[in-house]
Amino acid sequence: MSLLAEVRARAEQVGALPRKKWGQNFLIEPAVLDAIADAAVADENMAVLEIGPGPGTLTERLSSRARRMVVVERDPRWVEYLRSRPWPGPLKVVEGDVTRLRLEELREDDDAWVLAGNIPYNLSAPILLAAWHGRSSFRALTVMLQAEVAERLLARPGSKTYGSLSVLFQRVSTVTRVRHVSAGCFARPSGQHRDPRELRYGARARSRSAARAGRAGFIRSAPQDPSKRAVRALRPRARRGPLSWIGRAVARTAGRDAVRVRVPTALDAVFASEHAQRTPSP
């Protein structure tokens, strides 16, 4: 039986076809599933928290490689299925919305944990932000993303796709592309958007100070549309307390045309100032 037929059989068994409103897109290509599992689990001593396992095709591969697993699934039909079947290794199923949970509290010990999953395309940003907030508890993040979201994570300062997600993740991790995945690797509900996805791998997140927490909040307040002017969204926060240095950075970058500053320009200034603060003087 092909993996596509197997996934369809599992979905029919539990009455849980992919839901368009949740952006679900089940992977059916064994080589891609193996690539995700290999990238996520570097050695058998690692533990994995998987986001949105669905029918469990990725779960099987992760569980066979990892020391133990916790999976978070919001669909109660898949939760029942995942709990009812055997797995290669120890596995705990948590029912819930990953964007409403504190991911770091789902770990069962203090050993090396990583995050992994095939992320629903319409929940990419909130799930990535949830992972970002819990990053100090995880060694790495390996996820499948819609191509346009993945490009934002890899974007460089000054590019059209550079935005708040770019700044947040590049400040605390090394973001790399593992491979490109074509639309034919997914089992899609009728009418669902068919953009290809990208696989991302981030290094262990660095710890942050309270000041960095404030700067992160500032960066998240930036509009995602790079054509928008940043001054209205950013200036009120930049005037207050420890964030005033960001306002000065934006002003220096923009010169006399501060009112016309677009989002990428403002974020370039923030990113450059942050880098200067972290880099010791010769």
N, C-alpha and C positions, 0 to 999 in steps of 0.2 A: 504493500500500500504506500502511495506517495505521501509526503508530508502534508500536501494540500488536502488530500482525501482524509487523512487522519485528523487534521484540524477541523475540517467540516463535520466529521463524525463526532468529534468531541463537542462542537458547538450545538449540533442537533441533539446530542444526548442530554445536554443541560438546558437547551432552549436559549442559548446566549450567542447569537450571531454578533459580529462586530457592530458597535453602535456609532452611527455617524455623528450624533450630537456630542459624543465623548472623544471623537477623533481617533477611534480605535482602528488599528491596521495590523493584522496579525502577520508575522513573518513566517514564510513557508520555504525559505531557501536554506538547506542545511549548512552550506559553506559559510553563509553570512552569520548564522547562529553560532557556528563554531568560532568564527573570527571575533565576535563579541565576547564570547566566553573566554577565549584565549587572551584577549586584551584585558579583560576585567580581572581574571584570576591568575596572578603571576606564579603562585605556588600553592601547594595543597594546605598550607597553614592559614590561608586567608579565609575570612568570612564575608558573606555577601548579603547586602540588603537590596532586593530587587523591587523595582517600582512597576506596578501594573503587569503582572505575569500572564493574565488571561488564561489561555489554554495550556500554558506551561511548557511550550516548546523550548524557550530559552532557559527556563527553570531547570529542565532536565540536564542541560549541558553545564549550567553553572553548578548545580548540586553535585554532579559527578567530579568536579574539579575542586570545589571549596571544602573547607573543614565543616562549615555549617552555614545555614541560610535563614533569613527572615524575608518573607515576601509581603508586600502591601497591595491589596486588591480591593477596589470599591464595589464591584459587581457581586452581590451576594450569591448569584448562581455559580460564578467561577470560584468563589470562596469555598462553597460546599464541595465542588469538584476537586479543588486542590487539596482540601483536607481529607478527602476520601481515598486518595490513591497513594501508593508507595513511591518513594524517591530514593535516588542513589545514596544520599546522605541526610543527616539531621536537618529538618526543615520546619519552621513555624509560620503559619499563615495568619496575618493580621488583616481584619476587615476594616477599611476606612479610606478616606480621601487623603492622599499623601500631602496635599497642599494645606491641610488642617492639622497635621500631626507634626510633632517635633521629632525629626528623624533620628537625632542623636539619642533620644530616649528609647528607641527600638532596638538598640544594640544590647546583646545579652552578656557581654563581657568587655574588657578593655583591650582585647587583642586587635590585630590588623583587620579592619573592615573596609569594604569598598561598596560604592553604589553602582547599580547597573540597571538597564531596562530599555525597552522600546517605548519611547515617550509619545503619547497621543499628540497629534499635530496642533490641536487647538488649546492644549494645556501646557505647551512647552515652556512659556515664560514663567508662570507661577510655580511649576515643578522645578525648574532650574533655580529660581530664587529660594525655594524651600531647601534645595540641596546646598545652595551657597550659604545660607544661614547655619546649616548643620555641618559645614565643611571641616571644622576643627576635629570632628569625631571620625572622619573617614579619610583613608589614604588616597583614594582616587574616585573619579566619576567616569563611567563608560556607558554612553547612551546613544541610541539611535534618534536622530532628529531630522525634521524637515530641512531640506537643503538651505532655504533662505535663513532659517534660524541658526543653522550651523555656520553659515558664512558670517553672521554677526559675531559669533564667538571668536572667529579667526581674524576678523577685520583689523586692519592696522589704522593708526591715527591718520586722519585726513581722507580716508576712503568714504565712499557713499554709504557703506553698510556699518560704519563705526558708530556705536551707540553705547547706552548705559550697560547692557549686558557684556559688551566687549571690555569695557573698563573694569567692571566688577570681577570678571573671571580672570582677566589677564593680570590684575593686580596680585592675585593670590595663587595662581597656578600656571602651569605650562599647558597650553591648549594645542592639540595636534589632531590631524585627520588620520583615521585608521584606514578607511576605504570608502569608495562611493558605492551606493546600493541603488539598483534600478527599480522602477515601479513594479516590474514583473516578479519581484521577490516577495510581494505582499498579497494576502488574500483580502480584498477590499469589498465593503458593502457597496451596492449600486449607487453611482453618482458621487462617490467620495473623491475628493481632490487627490490627484495622482502624482504630486511632486515626488522626486526621489528624495531619499533621506541620506544623511551623513552620520558617520560614527565619530564620536569625540572622546578623547581621553585627556583628563586633566591630572596633573601631579598633585601630591599632598598639599592641602591648603595651609598657608602660613597663619599663625595667630595674629590677631589684630588688637590694637589699643583702643581706648575709648575715642580718641581723636579720629582714628581711622573709621570707627563705626559712624561717626558724624559725617565724615567725607563720603562714606558709602551711601548714607541716606540722601546726601546731596546729589550724588551721581544717579541714584534711582529716580530722583524727581525729574530728570531730564526727559523731554518728549522723545519717543522712539522714532518719529518721523524726522529724518535728517534735514528736510527742507524747512522745518519750522525754526523760528527765531527763538533762541534760548533765553533771552534776557528776562522775559516775563516769568518763566518758570524758575529760573535759577537765581535771579538777583535778590528776591526777598530772603532766601536762605543764606545767601552769601554775605549779607549785611550783619548777620547775628553771630556774636560770640566767636568761638574757635573756628568758624567757617569763613571768617572774613578774608583769610588768605586766598580762598578760592575766588572770591570776587575780585581781588587784586590781580590774580593770575589771568582771569578772563579779560579784565580791563587792559592789562599789558598786551595781551595777544590781539585784542580788537582795536586798540588805539582809540581814535576819536569816533570810530564807527560802532561803538559798543551796542547801540540799539539794533544794529543790523546783524549781530552775531548769530550764525546758524548753530545748530546743535553740535555738529562735528567739530567746529572750531572751538566752542566752549569746552567740550570734553577733551580736546587735544591739550588745552591749557591746564586742565585739571590733571590729566595723565602726566604731563611733563613736570608739573610742580610736585606731584606725588613721587615721581622717579627721582627728582632732585633731592627731596627730603630723605629718601632711602639710600642714596649714593653718597658714601663718605668723601670728603674733600681730599685731594691728593696731598 
